């Protein structure tokens, strides 16, 4: 008999979130769990061809083999590049004087 264990698959958008708990066989990969969960049917705006996945906030490859209790997270694309935002803040801050008093 094949060992089975429980994992979760999570997807969150600003307006809606879902976590699906499912039982998988030993050797199940992250992408297989996503497919078995059916969660992508709930989030039609997620591009299933370019999924970015993680387990508990750590990025993983879709082929990563899961362990009991793992939560596979489906990440949505960033709305803004963090490096570009930091650069813009730094540029805006160059015009400000330090100390605040004259």
ZAVOLO-540965 format. One record per residue (C-alpha): x, z, y; residue in one letter; residue number from 1. Coordinates in Angstrom, 3 decimals, m for minus. Example, Ala and Ser with C-alpha at 12.3 -4.5 7.8 and 13.67 -1.06 7.14 Angstrom:
<atoms>
12.300 7.800 m4.500 A 1
13.670 7.140 m1.060 S 2
</atoms>
This chain:
<atoms>
0.000 0.000 0.000 X 1
1.290 m0.931 3.452 X 2
1.952 1.884 5.905 X 3
m0.406 1.786 8.907 X 4
m0.297 3.666 12.188 X 5
m2.038 3.796 15.546 X 6
m0.811 2.178 18.760 X 7
m2.448 1.441 22.097 X 8
m2.522 m1.715 24.189 X 9
m3.098 m1.268 27.934 X 10
m3.812 m3.659 30.769 X 11
m4.547 m2.700 34.361 X 12
m5.567 m4.691 37.399 X 13
m6.328 m3.133 40.781 X 14
m10.070 m3.245 40.127 X 15
m10.179 m2.597 36.356 X 16
m8.151 m1.023 33.546 X 17
m8.509 m0.924 29.776 X 18
m6.709 0.794 26.919 X 19
m7.460 m0.300 23.363 X 20
m6.423 1.880 20.441 X 21
m5.850 0.092 17.137 X 22
m4.344 0.577 13.735 X 23
m1.514 m1.789 12.814 X 24
0.699 m2.352 9.794 X 25
4.337 m1.316 9.770 X 26
6.455 m4.142 11.182 X 27
3.822 m5.166 13.744 X 28
5.313 m6.579 16.948 X 29
4.150 m5.957 20.488 X 30
2.699 m9.466 20.862 X 31
0.863 m9.141 17.531 X 32
m0.699 m5.867 18.701 X 33
m1.807 m7.516 21.969 X 34
m3.403 m10.348 20.010 X 35
m5.072 m8.005 17.504 X 36
m6.439 m5.759 20.272 X 37
m8.512 m8.552 21.852 X 38
m7.706 m7.098 25.271 X 39
m6.813 m10.478 26.784 X 40
m10.451 m11.572 26.411 X 41
m11.336 m8.814 28.894 X 42
m8.740 m10.018 31.420 X 43
m9.099 m13.782 31.673 X 44
m6.909 m13.848 34.797 X 45
m3.862 m12.670 32.799 X 46
m1.669 m15.611 31.787 X 47
m1.332 m15.145 28.025 X 48
1.496 m17.722 27.906 X 49
3.765 m15.676 30.198 X 50
3.104 m12.075 29.241 X 51
5.448 m9.387 30.508 X 52
5.246 m6.378 28.209 X 53
6.537 m2.838 28.115 X 54
6.293 0.376 26.149 X 55
5.773 3.450 28.312 X 56
7.108 1.690 31.455 X 57
10.182 0.207 29.758 X 58
10.278 m3.607 29.594 X 59
10.408 m5.054 26.095 X 60
10.450 m8.439 24.394 X 61
7.215 m9.581 22.741 X 62
9.002 m9.501 19.355 X 63
9.760 m5.769 19.629 X 64
8.624 m3.944 16.481 X 65
6.270 m1.067 17.261 X 66
6.371 2.548 16.131 X 67
3.532 5.012 15.654 X 68
2.125 6.188 18.987 X 69
3.580 3.355 21.112 X 70
1.535 2.120 24.063 X 71
2.101 m1.572 24.762 X 72
1.561 m2.277 28.456 X 73
0.733 m5.715 29.806 X 74
2.306 m6.107 33.244 X 75
0.788 m8.264 35.951 X 76
2.991 m10.301 38.305 X 77
4.299 m8.529 41.384 X 78
2.496 m9.418 44.607 X 79
5.707 m9.150 46.622 X 80
9.369 m9.324 45.679 X 81
10.748 m5.761 46.056 X 82
14.125 m7.061 47.270 X 83
12.467 m9.160 49.980 X 84
10.359 m6.183 51.114 X 85
13.466 m3.944 51.380 X 86
15.284 m6.662 53.301 X 87
12.377 m6.979 55.755 X 88
12.279 m3.202 56.273 X 89
16.018 m3.113 56.878 X 90
15.788 m5.940 59.432 X 91
12.910 m4.201 61.216 X 92
14.876 m0.934 61.275 X 93
17.965 m2.472 62.936 X 94
16.158 m2.671 66.269 X 95
15.278 1.024 66.247 X 96
17.609 3.506 67.903 X 97
18.799 6.552 66.014 X 98
18.100 10.013 67.380 X 99
14.897 9.030 69.169 X 100
15.905 10.469 72.602 X 101
17.393 8.830 75.674 X 102
</atoms>
